[in-house]
Amino acid sequence: MASSKTYLDYILEQLSDLDEISYKAMMGEYIIYYRSKIVGGIYDDRFLVKPVKSAIRLMPSAQFELPYEGAKEMLLVDDIDNKEFLAELFDAMYEELPLPKIKKK
């Protein structure tokens, strides 16, 4: 099942207090970037983030879920209606996220 553009638009609105939020559509789902680093994505209308230490600390009861078959588990963000929490979460996660890989030409 693909994610809806309506759900993506809602998540982007909730993240609108942050600078440099972008996304890329990928096979019916959406990868979410913060300042050029992959933070997570929208999979089957679920907002999932990478399970870095700061995300686990801020969401200790979050469920681990698979974004798709064969992928690594990610954390389900339940509190998508709280813009302040989402900004805090992304800011806390940023330093732990890997730098984007340089594509060879």
Summary of the structure (lengths in Angstrom):
residues: 105
radius of gyration: 13.0
end to end distance: 33.3
largest distance: 42.5
contacts: 274
relative contact order: 0.20
helix: 27%
strand: 27%
